[in-house]
Amino acid sequence: MGVKEDIKTLLVQSNWTMTELAQEMTKISGKKYSMSNISQKLTRKTLKYEEARLIGDILGHDLKFIKRK
């Protein structure tokens, strides 16, 4: 599964819409986000790490690197 699918799954599990996520990202960061802007970033695979961390924070998840076995 890719980042786009992961984030969409988290949205569904958290009962959030992409529009609500965009509004919260704008509120927290002060940078303008829209549903289509986030969707395009996910589709084009241009989402920044800091944006992914912000999404995780909003949805109550942490991003972390786990050592492979």
Biopython code that builds the backbone (N, CA, C, O; Angstrom):
import numpy as np
from Bio.PDB.StructureBuilder import StructureBuilder

atoms = [
    (1, "MET", "N", (0.846, -1.181, 0.000)),
    (1, "MET", "CA", (0.000, 0.000, 0.000)),
    (1, "MET", "C", (0.890, 1.242, 0.000)),
    (1, "MET", "O", (1.938, 1.262, 0.646)),
    (2, "GLY", "N", (0.469, 2.276, -0.725)),
    (2, "GLY", "CA", (1.223, 3.511, -0.795)),
    (2, "GLY", "C", (0.731, 4.538, 0.214)),
    (2, "GLY", "O", (-0.221, 4.296, 0.956)),
    (3, "VAL", "N", (1.391, 5.676, 0.226)),
    (3, "VAL", "CA", (1.046, 6.746, 1.167)),
    (3, "VAL", "C", (-0.392, 7.227, 0.948)),
    (3, "VAL", "O", (-1.122, 7.478, 1.907)),
    (4, "LYS", "N", (-0.790, 7.354, -0.316)),
    (4, "LYS", "CA", (-2.149, 7.814, -0.622)),
    (4, "LYS", "C", (-3.184, 6.893, 0.011)),
    (4, "LYS", "O", (-4.122, 7.353, 0.662)),
    (5, "GLU", "N", (-3.010, 5.604, -0.181)),
    (5, "GLU", "CA", (-3.955, 4.634, 0.373)),
    (5, "GLU", "C", (-3.903, 4.622, 1.899)),
    (5, "GLU", "O", (-4.933, 4.500, 2.563)),
    (6, "ASP", "N", (-2.684, 4.750, 2.451)),
    (6, "ASP", "CA", (-2.530, 4.783, 3.912)),
    (6, "ASP", "C", (-3.292, 5.960, 4.518)),
    (6, "ASP", "O", (-4.023, 5.802, 5.496)),
    (7, "ILE", "N", (-3.113, 7.133, 3.929)),
    (7, "ILE", "CA", (-3.773, 8.328, 4.465)),
    (7, "ILE", "C", (-5.284, 8.241, 4.288)),
    (7, "ILE", "O", (-6.033, 8.612, 5.191)),
    (8, "LYS", "N", (-5.737, 7.755, 3.139)),
    (8, "LYS", "CA", (-7.184, 7.607, 2.937)),
    (8, "LYS", "C", (-7.781, 6.612, 3.926)),
    (8, "LYS", "O", (-8.896, 6.807, 4.411)),
    (9, "THR", "N", (-7.041, 5.544, 4.226)),
    (9, "THR", "CA", (-7.501, 4.562, 5.209)),
    (9, "THR", "C", (-7.597, 5.204, 6.594)),
    (9, "THR", "O", (-8.577, 5.001, 7.310)),
    (10, "LEU", "N", (-6.575, 5.979, 6.966)),
    (10, "LEU", "CA", (-6.601, 6.666, 8.260)),
    (10, "LEU", "C", (-7.765, 7.650, 8.345)),
    (10, "LEU", "O", (-8.396, 7.784, 9.393)),
    (11, "LEU", "N", (-8.045, 8.332, 7.243)),
    (11, "LEU", "CA", (-9.178, 9.271, 7.219)),
    (11, "LEU", "C", (-10.486, 8.542, 7.507)),
    (11, "LEU", "O", (-11.293, 8.996, 8.317)),
    (12, "VAL", "N", (-10.688, 7.418, 6.844)),
    (12, "VAL", "CA", (-11.915, 6.638, 7.043)),
    (12, "VAL", "C", (-11.991, 6.132, 8.482)),
    (12, "VAL", "O", (-13.032, 6.244, 9.130)),
    (13, "GLN", "N", (-10.886, 5.576, 8.979)),
    (13, "GLN", "CA", (-10.864, 5.052, 10.341)),
    (13, "GLN", "C", (-11.099, 6.139, 11.379)),
    (13, "GLN", "O", (-11.678, 5.881, 12.434)),
    (14, "SER", "N", (-10.649, 7.353, 11.080)),
    (14, "SER", "CA", (-10.787, 8.472, 12.014)),
    (14, "SER", "C", (-12.077, 9.257, 11.798)),
    (14, "SER", "O", (-12.359, 10.217, 12.515)),
    (15, "ASN", "N", (-12.857, 8.837, 10.798)),
    (15, "ASN", "CA", (-14.122, 9.500, 10.470)),
    (15, "ASN", "C", (-13.912, 10.973, 10.084)),
    (15, "ASN", "O", (-14.667, 11.850, 10.504)),
    (16, "TRP", "N", (-12.879, 11.221, 9.284)),
    (16, "TRP", "CA", (-12.565, 12.558, 8.778)),
    (16, "TRP", "C", (-12.752, 12.561, 7.268)),
    (16, "TRP", "O", (-12.612, 11.528, 6.612)),
    (17, "THR", "N", (-13.069, 13.731, 6.723)),
    (17, "THR", "CA", (-13.081, 13.899, 5.272)),
    (17, "THR", "C", (-11.800, 14.612, 4.870)),
    (17, "THR", "O", (-11.128, 15.219, 5.704)),
    (18, "MET", "N", (-11.469, 14.534, 3.595)),
    (18, "MET", "CA", (-10.292, 15.234, 3.081)),
    (18, "MET", "C", (-10.465, 16.747, 3.247)),
    (18, "MET", "O", (-9.495, 17.459, 3.506)),
    (19, "THR", "N", (-11.684, 17.229, 3.101)),
    (19, "THR", "CA", (-11.965, 18.660, 3.271)),
    (19, "THR", "C", (-11.716, 19.088, 4.713)),
    (19, "THR", "O", (-11.113, 20.134, 4.954)),
    (20, "GLU", "N", (-12.172, 18.292, 5.666)),
    (20, "GLU", "CA", (-11.937, 18.606, 7.080)),
    (20, "GLU", "C", (-10.443, 18.586, 7.398)),
    (20, "GLU", "O", (-9.946, 19.427, 8.147)),
    (21, "LEU", "N", (-9.741, 17.622, 6.823)),
    (21, "LEU", "CA", (-8.302, 17.534, 7.014)),
    (21, "LEU", "C", (-7.613, 18.788, 6.481)),
    (21, "LEU", "O", (-6.752, 19.360, 7.148)),
    (22, "ALA", "N", (-7.993, 19.209, 5.283)),
    (22, "ALA", "CA", (-7.408, 20.409, 4.674)),
    (22, "ALA", "C", (-7.657, 21.637, 5.541)),
    (22, "ALA", "O", (-6.758, 22.455, 5.735)),
    (23, "GLN", "N", (-8.869, 21.769, 6.062)),
    (23, "GLN", "CA", (-9.200, 22.906, 6.922)),
    (23, "GLN", "C", (-8.348, 22.907, 8.182)),
    (23, "GLN", "O", (-7.858, 23.956, 8.601)),
    (24, "GLU", "N", (-8.167, 21.739, 8.787)),
    (24, "GLU", "CA", (-7.364, 21.638, 10.012)),
    (24, "GLU", "C", (-5.889, 21.900, 9.723)),
    (24, "GLU", "O", (-5.207, 22.541, 10.522)),
    (25, "MET", "N", (-5.394, 21.413, 8.590)),
    (25, "MET", "CA", (-4.009, 21.670, 8.208)),
    (25, "MET", "C", (-3.775, 23.156, 8.007)),
    (25, "MET", "O", (-2.734, 23.678, 8.407)),
    (26, "THR", "N", (-4.733, 23.844, 7.391)),
    (26, "THR", "CA", (-4.638, 25.286, 7.180)),
    (26, "THR", "C", (-4.628, 26.015, 8.517)),
    (26, "THR", "O", (-3.836, 26.933, 8.728)),
    (27, "LYS", "N", (-5.504, 25.603, 9.408)),
    (27, "LYS", "CA", (-5.616, 26.227, 10.735)),
    (27, "LYS", "C", (-4.317, 26.082, 11.529)),
    (27, "LYS", "O", (-3.845, 27.044, 12.136)),
    (28, "ILE", "N", (-3.750, 24.894, 11.523)),
    (28, "ILE", "CA", (-2.542, 24.633, 12.319)),
    (28, "ILE", "C", (-1.296, 25.249, 11.693)),
    (28, "ILE", "O", (-0.489, 25.861, 12.393)),
    (29, "SER", "N", (-1.134, 25.093, 10.392)),
    (29, "SER", "CA", (0.102, 25.518, 9.732)),
    (29, "SER", "C", (0.096, 26.977, 9.280)),
    (29, "SER", "O", (1.154, 27.588, 9.132)),
    (30, "GLY", "N", (-1.096, 27.533, 9.061)),
    (30, "GLY", "CA", (-1.181, 28.879, 8.518)),
    (30, "GLY", "C", (-0.995, 28.916, 7.008)),
    (30, "GLY", "O", (-1.097, 29.977, 6.393)),
    (31, "LYS", "N", (-0.725, 27.768, 6.414)),
    (31, "LYS", "CA", (-0.575, 27.652, 4.964)),
    (31, "LYS", "C", (-1.887, 27.148, 4.395)),
    (31, "LYS", "O", (-2.530, 26.282, 4.988)),
    (32, "LYS", "N", (-2.295, 27.687, 3.239)),
    (32, "LYS", "CA", (-3.581, 27.330, 2.635)),
    (32, "LYS", "C", (-3.538, 25.930, 2.029)),
    (32, "LYS", "O", (-2.740, 25.648, 1.136)),
    (33, "TYR", "N", (-4.408, 25.063, 2.530)),
    (33, "TYR", "CA", (-4.579, 23.719, 1.975)),
    (33, "TYR", "C", (-6.029, 23.548, 1.561)),
    (33, "TYR", "O", (-6.935, 24.081, 2.203)),
    (34, "SER", "N", (-6.245, 22.798, 0.479)),
    (34, "SER", "CA", (-7.592, 22.461, 0.034)),
    (34, "SER", "C", (-7.657, 20.959, -0.193)),
    (34, "SER", "O", (-6.630, 20.286, -0.282)),
    (35, "MET", "N", (-8.855, 20.452, -0.285)),
    (35, "MET", "CA", (-9.041, 19.034, -0.535)),
    (35, "MET", "C", (-8.349, 18.637, -1.839)),
    (35, "MET", "O", (-7.662, 17.617, -1.893)),
    (36, "SER", "N", (-8.528, 19.431, -2.877)),
    (36, "SER", "CA", (-7.929, 19.080, -4.167)),
    (36, "SER", "C", (-6.405, 19.195, -4.125)),
    (36, "SER", "O", (-5.709, 18.410, -4.769)),
    (37, "ASN", "N", (-5.882, 20.163, -3.374)),
    (37, "ASN", "CA", (-4.440, 20.330, -3.242)),
    (37, "ASN", "C", (-3.806, 19.101, -2.589)),
    (37, "ASN", "O", (-2.793, 18.595, -3.072)),
    (38, "ILE", "N", (-4.394, 18.628, -1.505)),
    (38, "ILE", "CA", (-3.875, 17.441, -0.818)),
    (38, "ILE", "C", (-4.018, 16.213, -1.705)),
    (38, "ILE", "O", (-3.097, 15.402, -1.800)),
    (39, "SER", "N", (-5.157, 16.075, -2.346)),
    (39, "SER", "CA", (-5.394, 14.934, -3.227)),
    (39, "SER", "C", (-4.374, 14.896, -4.359)),
    (39, "SER", "O", (-3.862, 13.828, -4.694)),
    (40, "GLN", "N", (-4.074, 16.048, -4.950)),
    (40, "GLN", "CA", (-3.086, 16.114, -6.027)),
    (40, "GLN", "C", (-1.694, 15.744, -5.528)),
    (40, "GLN", "O", (-0.955, 15.035, -6.211)),
    (41, "LYS", "N", (-1.334, 16.226, -4.330)),
    (41, "LYS", "CA", (-0.034, 15.886, -3.754)),
    (41, "LYS", "C", (0.081, 14.375, -3.536)),
    (41, "LYS", "O", (1.134, 13.791, -3.793)),
    (42, "LEU", "N", (-0.985, 13.748, -3.070)),
    (42, "LEU", "CA", (-0.973, 12.304, -2.848)),
    (42, "LEU", "C", (-0.878, 11.549, -4.171)),
    (42, "LEU", "O", (-0.137, 10.571, -4.277)),
    (43, "THR", "N", (-1.619, 11.995, -5.170)),
    (43, "THR", "CA", (-1.612, 11.345, -6.480)),
    (43, "THR", "C", (-0.257, 11.483, -7.157)),
    (43, "THR", "O", (0.254, 10.525, -7.737)),
    (44, "ARG", "N", (0.325, 12.681, -7.082)),
    (44, "ARG", "CA", (1.618, 12.945, -7.737)),
    (44, "ARG", "C", (2.820, 12.495, -6.896)),
    (44, "ARG", "O", (3.964, 12.538, -7.347)),
    (45, "LYS", "N", (2.529, 12.064, -5.669)),
    (45, "LYS", "CA", (3.587, 11.639, -4.737)),
    (45, "LYS", "C", (4.551, 12.778, -4.434)),
    (45, "LYS", "O", (5.768, 12.593, -4.427)),
    (46, "THR", "N", (3.985, 13.969, -4.182)),
    (46, "THR", "CA", (4.787, 15.144, -3.869)),
    (46, "THR", "C", (4.513, 15.679, -2.459)),
    (46, "THR", "O", (4.883, 16.808, -2.139)),
    (47, "LEU", "N", (3.873, 14.879, -1.633)),
    (47, "LEU", "CA", (3.594, 15.281, -0.259)),
    (47, "LEU", "C", (4.914, 15.357, 0.506)),
    (47, "LEU", "O", (5.705, 14.414, 0.485)),
    (48, "LYS", "N", (5.143, 16.474, 1.175)),
    (48, "LYS", "CA", (6.377, 16.643, 1.948)),
    (48, "LYS", "C", (6.284, 15.858, 3.250)),
    (48, "LYS", "O", (5.198, 15.592, 3.766)),
    (49, "TYR", "N", (7.456, 15.496, 3.765)),
    (49, "TYR", "CA", (7.518, 14.751, 5.017)),
    (49, "TYR", "C", (6.829, 15.528, 6.139)),
    (49, "TYR", "O", (6.085, 14.945, 6.927)),
    (50, "GLU", "N", (7.066, 16.823, 6.217)),
    (50, "GLU", "CA", (6.443, 17.644, 7.261)),
    (50, "GLU", "C", (4.918, 17.656, 7.124)),
    (50, "GLU", "O", (4.206, 17.687, 8.128)),
    (51, "GLU", "N", (4.424, 17.632, 5.902)),
    (51, "GLU", "CA", (2.979, 17.573, 5.689)),
    (51, "GLU", "C", (2.428, 16.222, 6.130)),
    (51, "GLU", "O", (1.346, 16.149, 6.712)),
    (52, "ALA", "N", (3.168, 15.160, 5.855)),
    (52, "ALA", "CA", (2.743, 13.827, 6.299)),
    (52, "ALA", "C", (2.726, 13.757, 7.826)),
    (52, "ALA", "O", (1.815, 13.171, 8.410)),
    (53, "ARG", "N", (3.727, 14.351, 8.472)),
    (53, "ARG", "CA", (3.750, 14.389, 9.940)),
    (53, "ARG", "C", (2.562, 15.180, 10.481)),
    (53, "ARG", "O", (1.954, 14.785, 11.476)),
    (54, "LEU", "N", (2.230, 16.295, 9.830)),
    (54, "LEU", "CA", (1.091, 17.112, 10.254)),
    (54, "LEU", "C", (-0.203, 16.313, 10.124)),
    (54, "LEU", "O", (-1.041, 16.341, 11.024)),
    (55, "ILE", "N", (-0.368, 15.610, 9.025)),
    (55, "ILE", "CA", (-1.556, 14.774, 8.828)),
    (55, "ILE", "C", (-1.619, 13.717, 9.927)),
    (55, "ILE", "O", (-2.677, 13.487, 10.513)),
    (56, "GLY", "N", (-0.496, 13.080, 10.200)),
    (56, "GLY", "CA", (-0.442, 12.091, 11.269)),
    (56, "GLY", "C", (-0.838, 12.682, 12.614)),
    (56, "GLY", "O", (-1.615, 12.083, 13.358)),
    (57, "ASP", "N", (-0.304, 13.853, 12.923)),
    (57, "ASP", "CA", (-0.654, 14.526, 14.184)),
    (57, "ASP", "C", (-2.149, 14.799, 14.270)),
    (57, "ASP", "O", (-2.774, 14.540, 15.299)),
    (58, "ILE", "N", (-2.709, 15.312, 13.209)),
    (58, "ILE", "CA", (-4.134, 15.645, 13.187)),
    (58, "ILE", "C", (-4.987, 14.393, 13.391)),
    (58, "ILE", "O", (-5.999, 14.432, 14.090)),
    (59, "LEU", "N", (-4.577, 13.294, 12.781)),
    (59, "LEU", "CA", (-5.352, 12.057, 12.856)),
    (59, "LEU", "C", (-4.967, 11.179, 14.046)),
    (59, "LEU", "O", (-5.487, 10.076, 14.211)),
    (60, "GLY", "N", (-4.044, 11.686, 14.874)),
    (60, "GLY", "CA", (-3.676, 10.968, 16.091)),
    (60, "GLY", "C", (-2.696, 9.822, 15.887)),
    (60, "GLY", "O", (-2.744, 8.823, 16.603)),
    (61, "HIS", "N", (-1.808, 9.968, 14.909)),
    (61, "HIS", "CA", (-0.816, 8.925, 14.618)),
    (61, "HIS", "C", (0.568, 9.543, 14.547)),
    (61, "HIS", "O", (0.720, 10.727, 14.244)),
    (62, "ASP", "N", (1.574, 8.728, 14.828)),
    (62, "ASP", "CA", (2.971, 9.143, 14.708)),
    (62, "ASP", "C", (3.589, 8.457, 13.504)),
    (62, "ASP", "O", (3.245, 7.322, 13.173)),
    (63, "LEU", "N", (4.507, 9.162, 12.854)),
    (63, "LEU", "CA", (5.311, 8.551, 11.803)),
    (63, "LEU", "C", (6.638, 8.179, 12.429)),
    (63, "LEU", "O", (7.241, 8.979, 13.146)),
    (64, "LYS", "N", (7.093, 6.972, 12.163)),
    (64, "LYS", "CA", (8.406, 6.616, 12.664)),
    (64, "LYS", "C", (9.051, 5.598, 11.747)),
    (64, "LYS", "O", (8.386, 4.833, 11.048)),
    (65, "PHE", "N", (10.378, 5.619, 11.780)),
    (65, "PHE", "CA", (11.140, 4.666, 11.003)),
    (65, "PHE", "C", (11.396, 3.447, 11.872)),
    (65, "PHE", "O", (11.805, 3.573, 13.027)),
    (66, "ILE", "N", (11.154, 2.271, 11.317)),
    (66, "ILE", "CA", (11.334, 1.025, 12.053)),
    (66, "ILE", "C", (12.402, 0.206, 11.347)),
    (66, "ILE", "O", (12.322, -0.029, 10.142)),
    (67, "LYS", "N", (13.391, -0.220, 12.100)),
    (67, "LYS", "CA", (14.482, -1.031, 11.562)),
    (67, "LYS", "C", (13.948, -2.350, 11.038)),
    (67, "LYS", "O", (13.218, -3.055, 11.734)),
    (68, "ARG", "N", (14.314, -2.678, 9.812)),
    (68, "ARG", "CA", (13.919, -3.967, 9.229)),
    (68, "ARG", "C", (14.695, -5.093, 9.877)),
    (68, "ARG", "O", (15.825, -4.919, 10.333)),
    (69, "LYS", "N", (14.063, -6.248, 9.904)),
    (69, "LYS", "CA", (14.741, -7.425, 10.485)),
    (69, "LYS", "C", (15.397, -8.241, 9.422)),
    (69, "LYS", "O", (16.013, -9.264, 9.720)),
]
sb = StructureBuilder()
sb.init_structure("model")
sb.init_model(0)
sb.init_chain("A")
sb.init_seg("    ")
for serial, (resi, resn, name, xyz) in enumerate(atoms, 1):
    if name == "N":
        sb.init_residue(resn, " ", resi, " ")
    sb.init_atom(name, np.array(xyz, "f"), 0.0, 1.0, " ", f" {name:<3s}", serial, name[0])
structure = sb.get_structure()
